[in-house]
Amino acid sequence: MGYIHSVTKFLGPLDIAVVGCGVAGQAAATLLAETGHRVTVYERFTQPQPVGAGLLLQPTGLAVLRKLGLAHAAIAAGARIGGLEARTHRGRSILDLRYADLHPLAFGVGIPRAALFDLLHGRLLKSPAKLVTGAEIVDVDKTHLVEASGARHGPFDLIVAADGAHSALRARLMPHARAPIYPWGCIWTTAPDLAGIGAAGLLRQRVRGTRLMMGLLPIGHGKVTIYWSMPMRALGRSKTIDLEAWRRTATALWPEAAPIVDHAAAAGDVARATYRHVALTHWNAGPVLFIGDAAHGTSPQLGQGANLGLMDAWVLAKALADAPDLLAAFLRFERRRVPPVRYYRSASHLLTPFFQSRLAPLGWLRDAVMGPACLVPGLRTMMGSTLAGTRHGWLSATPLGDDGCFPLDA
Ligand SMILES: Cc1cc2nc3c(=O)[nH]c(=O)nc-3n(C[C@H](O)[C@H](O)[C@H](O)COP(=O)(O)OP(=O)(O)OC[C@H]3O[C@@H](n4cnc5c(N)ncnc54)[C@H](O)[C@@H]3O)c2cc1C
């Protein structure tokens, strides 16, 4: 990633468009509007809404929510998570990580996506930012946004593209950017925790080889989000998902979770998810800066995407506040965001086939090596900090502060 070009305007209050009213877009728009810029958010849906079930907020994402005054509400809306535990179908431990190994007060939060969305949306609506819905942005003409209908908006000094992993603006403005779809995705849903699995306050996973994987994330109020790995070819819109077959396989993999799976299969309300591995060589095309999944979508194996998007938003607002001009702001932004994003994208990409692929030997290797690796002190710290989102490279991580929180301005 690297080169910034054709942006020279001196900073004062800027006219900024944010495309996409998701996690990254809403956080960025709120922070930018509250630091004096004139911000308008453009969202394709008439009624912006989250898609999917629940997600895990890491100390990094929680630190940004704290700055937005939303951390307490997020914790109240979700469940405190103490760590990650993954076992094979035979009960062999392959991952056993705790945030407390990094700091006794550290934790993650499992939260329904709808709750996170509502918190960010309420905050956006209270900020000076404007929101334009039902606007599907498909192109940028110099400093103007162009809707699918042909309508134009602008001019803008800065356009923040936060239109998600399948970004139309990335496809249009960076046609050579790599963003392949992973061969595996998942179905996910939320169900009552009828088996008490969330009581331990852990994100728990069960695997068998590399083809079967189920995750259960407590998200508060007696509920868990279920993730079930599936190959892409079974997830196409035209494919029917056989929930009875899923129920049988999932309960055989994890008998203890049967009451939860039975309930979810009967309810039938599962969403499909596919992921992209997005790798940009530049984060910007002229005045258009990509953030969130549009810039660095990954598989959700490490539970970082929303947290990375929140961090992008914070760092962008800070860079614009501190830099003398837009070029310097872009450089500051890239300098801080490229290392952690590169690490998480690579680590996610390397790890995913060990959990989701047809390569059985990777599953044998995982089962043999990962459990013991979690017990080796240096490796355990590295894996724990990877989970917590605090790494900015293979060799370095930001230590948590005295209060167990991620120090945003370190
Ligand atoms: C199964 C699964 C589990 C996950 N678990 C976790 C987890 O535990 N922790 C974690 O941190 N992350 C997790 N993630 C990743 C996380 O969901 C994403 O990284 C995050 O939602 C990305 O936020 P974003 O704002 O960049 O994009 P999005 O949330 O996708 O928002 C993009 C917005 O842009 C809008 N938009 C799109 N195109 C246009 C257009 N042309 N014009 C106008 N608007 C447009 C969309 O409607 C949407 O509102 C998971 C993802 C999946 C699929």
PDBQT file of the ligand as one rigid body, heavy atoms in Angstrom, charges set to zero:
ROOT
HETATM    1  C1  LIG A 501     -19.924 -14.476   9.421  1.00  0.00    +0.000 C 
HETATM    2  C2  LIG A 501     -19.201 -13.226   9.807  1.00  0.00    +0.000 A 
HETATM    3  C3  LIG A 501     -18.758 -13.067  11.116  1.00  0.00    +0.000 A 
HETATM    4  C4  LIG A 501     -18.059 -11.926  11.481  1.00  0.00    +0.000 A 
HETATM    5  N1  LIG A 501     -17.628 -11.803  12.767  1.00  0.00    +0.000 NA
HETATM    6  C5  LIG A 501     -16.932 -10.705  13.117  1.00  0.00    +0.000 A 
HETATM    7  C6  LIG A 501     -16.487 -10.536  14.468  1.00  0.00    +0.000 A 
HETATM    8  O1  LIG A 501     -16.720 -11.388  15.328  1.00  0.00    +0.000 OA
HETATM    9  N2  LIG A 501     -15.812  -9.405  14.774  1.00  0.00    +0.000 N 
HETATM   10  C7  LIG A 501     -15.533  -8.445  13.829  1.00  0.00    +0.000 A 
HETATM   11  O2  LIG A 501     -14.913  -7.434  14.166  1.00  0.00    +0.000 OA
HETATM   12  N3  LIG A 501     -15.947  -8.577  12.560  1.00  0.00    +0.000 NA
HETATM   13  C8  LIG A 501     -16.632  -9.672  12.185  1.00  0.00    +0.000 A 
HETATM   14  N4  LIG A 501     -17.058  -9.806  10.900  1.00  0.00    +0.000 N 
HETATM   15  C9  LIG A 501     -16.675  -8.782   9.912  1.00  0.00    +0.000 C 
HETATM   16  C10 LIG A 501     -17.561  -7.558   9.998  1.00  0.00    +0.000 C 
HETATM   17  O3  LIG A 501     -18.908  -7.916   9.862  1.00  0.00    +0.000 OA
HETATM   18  C11 LIG A 501     -17.165  -6.595   8.894  1.00  0.00    +0.000 C 
HETATM   19  O4  LIG A 501     -15.769  -6.434   8.889  1.00  0.00    +0.000 OA
HETATM   20  C12 LIG A 501     -17.807  -5.226   9.096  1.00  0.00    +0.000 C 
HETATM   21  O5  LIG A 501     -19.202  -5.315   9.099  1.00  0.00    +0.000 OA
HETATM   22  C13 LIG A 501     -17.348  -4.298   7.978  1.00  0.00    +0.000 C 
HETATM   23  O6  LIG A 501     -17.887  -3.030   8.182  1.00  0.00    +0.000 OA
HETATM   24  P1  LIG A 501     -17.936  -1.970   6.993  1.00  0.00    +0.000 P 
HETATM   25  O7  LIG A 501     -18.582  -0.772   7.572  1.00  0.00    +0.000 OA
HETATM   26  O8  LIG A 501     -16.604  -1.867   6.373  1.00  0.00    +0.000 OA
HETATM   27  O9  LIG A 501     -18.871  -2.640   5.891  1.00  0.00    +0.000 OA
HETATM   28  P2  LIG A 501     -20.398  -3.042   5.991  1.00  0.00    +0.000 P 
HETATM   29  O10 LIG A 501     -20.770  -3.319   7.405  1.00  0.00    +0.000 OA
HETATM   30  O11 LIG A 501     -20.587  -4.123   4.982  1.00  0.00    +0.000 OA
HETATM   31  O12 LIG A 501     -21.196  -1.737   5.547  1.00  0.00    +0.000 OA
HETATM   32  C14 LIG A 501     -21.192  -1.304   4.214  1.00  0.00    +0.000 C 
HETATM   33  C15 LIG A 501     -22.374  -0.358   4.029  1.00  0.00    +0.000 C 
HETATM   34  O13 LIG A 501     -22.279   0.214   2.733  1.00  0.00    +0.000 OA
HETATM   35  C16 LIG A 501     -23.547   0.140   2.093  1.00  0.00    +0.000 C 
HETATM   36  N5  LIG A 501     -23.298   0.107   0.653  1.00  0.00    +0.000 N 
HETATM   37  C17 LIG A 501     -22.775  -0.919  -0.059  1.00  0.00    +0.000 A 
HETATM   38  N6  LIG A 501     -22.678  -0.577  -1.354  1.00  0.00    +0.000 NA
HETATM   39  C18 LIG A 501     -23.145   0.686  -1.458  1.00  0.00    +0.000 A 
HETATM   40  C19 LIG A 501     -23.283   1.584  -2.556  1.00  0.00    +0.000 A 
HETATM   41  N7  LIG A 501     -22.931   1.233  -3.792  1.00  0.00    +0.000 N 
HETATM   42  N8  LIG A 501     -23.793   2.827  -2.319  1.00  0.00    +0.000 NA
HETATM   43  C20 LIG A 501     -24.161   3.190  -1.056  1.00  0.00    +0.000 A 
HETATM   44  N9  LIG A 501     -24.050   2.376   0.007  1.00  0.00    +0.000 NA
HETATM   45  C21 LIG A 501     -23.540   1.135  -0.181  1.00  0.00    +0.000 A 
HETATM   46  C22 LIG A 501     -24.148  -1.141   2.634  1.00  0.00    +0.000 C 
HETATM   47  O14 LIG A 501     -25.550  -1.179   2.456  1.00  0.00    +0.000 OA
HETATM   48  C23 LIG A 501     -23.721  -1.067   4.097  1.00  0.00    +0.000 C 
HETATM   49  O15 LIG A 501     -24.617  -0.300   4.860  1.00  0.00    +0.000 OA
HETATM   50  C24 LIG A 501     -17.792 -10.923  10.513  1.00  0.00    +0.000 A 
HETATM   51  C25 LIG A 501     -18.265 -11.064   9.207  1.00  0.00    +0.000 A 
HETATM   52  C26 LIG A 501     -18.962 -12.200   8.859  1.00  0.00    +0.000 A 
HETATM   53  C27 LIG A 501     -19.464 -12.340   7.454  1.00  0.00    +0.000 C 
ENDROOT
TORSDOF 0
